[in-house]
Amino acid sequence: MSNINLIIEERPASIGSFMVGRLLPFREKRMVGPFAFIDHMGPVCMSNTENVDVPPHPHIGLSTLTYLFEGSIMHRDSLGTEVEIKPGQVNWMTAGRGIVHSERTPQYLRNSDKMMHGLQIWVALPKHLEQMEPEFFHVEGKGLPEWIEQGVNIKLIAGEVFGRKSEVPVYSPLYFLELKTSSRQTIKIGKDLFGESALYILEGAVESEGNTFGPKQLLVAKDSKLCEFDMQENSTIYIFGGEPFPEGRIIYWNFVASTAERIEEAKKMWLEQSFKPVPGETDFVPLPPQSNHIKPHNPAAD
């Protein structure tokens, strides 16, 4: 019997001046464990007149994780943070009760040709931490556990698994792993995983139960404990998951919450411009139409 519960293909989505491949949320699977949103950015070659310019926008009830393969982004937020993220590093921003941030091409790259490629991820906060104070952490590559096991390079980007722990300060039991191999390998890691689990193929291919899956596909497992597959040569994949929350989550625009009331409060705050602003930034992004509202995720329905 197949352990693949669902196959999700990347879907094109616009984030202003930039197109991405959206993986989550999906109509048949809103979340995987606490992971509520995943965008694959690029790969795209940008000319000397093209730049990433995501103006200040708010978040509540989640942590954002940015992980780049190529390129560079300057992050600024309402805490006063100003930090450039480069490939192999992690930006982990926890919105809690509310934060505003912008993402732009660094000034020194704006007039040159450049690449952009990476993942942007939202991780929902546990209900009791949805109103926590906002935080920001930047983790260098050396803060991410990395090891070789049976010919596979493994990196723990966030969370705790295999007896190892990333420096990224997560707030619920989860894992986000990178696996790379230059030769064909059989992967048997189910005994170490927990909760819900999914596998994203960045490059190369994965074989499971006689089927072959390729780039831009997300495979959601029926049971993380049965996670076993073959990686073809020159493949890179990402495995993520963790314990789901007992209550559902509502997603509206950049807001994630366990109640509709909290979403409405955040909408009102943004319209009244009562979120703390990003120093030096004056752009204002209006609320999107109500059609941007994603119905509550019901864990029992998955």
C-alpha positions, -999 to +999 in steps of 0.1 A: +000+000+000+014+034-009+025+058+018+020+088-004-013+105+006-012+135-017+010+149-046+010+187-048+024+204-078+038+240-076+013+266-087+023+300-100+015+329-076+025+366-076+040+384-047+040+418-062+069+422-087+079+385-083+064+352-094+068+322-071+057+285-071+032+280-043+031+246-025+011+253+007-016+260+015-034+236-009-072+230-011-068+194+000-041+200+025-039+234+043-011+225+066+016+199+072+021+198+110+026+235+119+038+244+084+011+267+069+027+282+038+056+274+015+067+294-016+095+283-039+111+315-053+128+312-087+153+303-099+153+335-118+180+357-134+171+394-127+186+421-149+202+453-137+167+470-138+149+442-120+149+439-082+130+422-054+109+449-037+084+436-013+072+467+006+063+468+044+035+443+052+023+429+085+022+394+100+005+379+131+004+344+146+033+328+128+071+326+123+085+331+088+116+312+076+136+324+047+163+301+032+182+310+000+200+289-025+211+318-046+209+356-043+206+380-014+177+398+003+178+428+027+153+423+056+141+452+075+114+451+102+095+471+128+118+459+156+146+479+139+163+448+124+183+454+092+201+423+080+211+408+047+204+371+042+227+351+019+226+314+007+228+289+035+217+313+062+183+314+079+161+343+087+135+334+114+110+361+122+083+355+148+054+378+144+034+369+175+010+397+182+023+417+152+053+427+132+059+445+099+088+439+075+100+445+040+123+425+017+143+441-010+174+436-031+204+451-013+214+485-025+248+473-038+232+447-061+203+469-075+221+480-106+237+447-115+225+413-129+216+389-101+200+355-093+173+348-069+163+313-057+151+301-023+122+290-001+099+312+020+080+294+047+054+302+074+052+281+106+020+287+127+025+294+164+009+273+191-024+290+203-009+300+237+019+319+219-001+337+192+001+369+212+038+367+222+062+396+216+077+397+181+112+384+176+138+381+149+168+357+147+194+354+119+213+321+119+246+317+100+252+284+082+275+272+109+246+272+133+228+245+113+238+208+121+252+191+091+264+155+087+269+127+062+250+094+066+251+065+041+264+088+013+238+115+019+246+150+031+220+160+057+214+195+071+189+203+099+177+238+090+151+241+118+137+220+146+150+189+164+153+153+151+179+125+149+192+136+183+203+170+168+190+205+172+192+236+150+199+270+165+167+283+149+144+289+180+112+271+170+081+270+193+066+236+186+079+201+178+090+202+141+118+195+116+130+210+084+157+189+067+178+192+035+191+160+019+216+160-009+233+132-027+255+128-058+249+091-061+218+069-059+208+062-023+180+044-004+166+066+024+151+050+055+144+076+081+108+070+092+117+058+126+131+092+135+103+113+121+071+123+139+038+140+134+028+149+098+055+148+071+061+159+035+089+158+010+097+185-016+119+178-045+141+207-055+163+189-081+168+154-093+142+127-086+128+104-059+115+069-065+089+053-042+069+021-047+077+019-084+068+056-091+093+084-100+087+120-088+106+150-100+113+187-093+085+210-081+065+182-065+055+180-029+047+145-016+026+143+016+030+111+036+002+091+051+025+081+079+058+097+087+070+064+103+069+047+069+091+072+052+113+052+029+123+060-007+152+061-032+170+093-042+185+094-077+219+107-083+224+145-081+192+151-061+183+176-035+151+173-014+136+189+017+117+170+043+095+190+068+068+183+093+060+180+129+031+177+154-001+193+142-021+215+164-054+203+180-072+233+168-075+247+132-059+279+118-074+306+097-052+323+070-061+357+057-034+375+036-003+375+059-023+368+090-025+334+107-047+329+138-068+303+156-098+326+158-116+348+133-118+376+159-080+379+160-079+381+122-104+410+123-084+428+149-053+426+128-071+438+097-085+468+117-050+476+130-035+476+095-062+498+081-057+522+109-019+519+104-015+512+141+011+485+136+046+497+145+063+508+112+095+498+097+120+526+103+127+545+071+100+529+051+068+547+041+051+524+015+016+511+025+001+479+011-037+478+012-056+448+025-065+424-003-101+414-013-120+391+011-115+363-015-079+361-002-094+346+030-086+309+034-111+289+053-101+274+087-078+244+086-094+214+103-067+189+115-094+162+119-102+164+082-067+156+070 
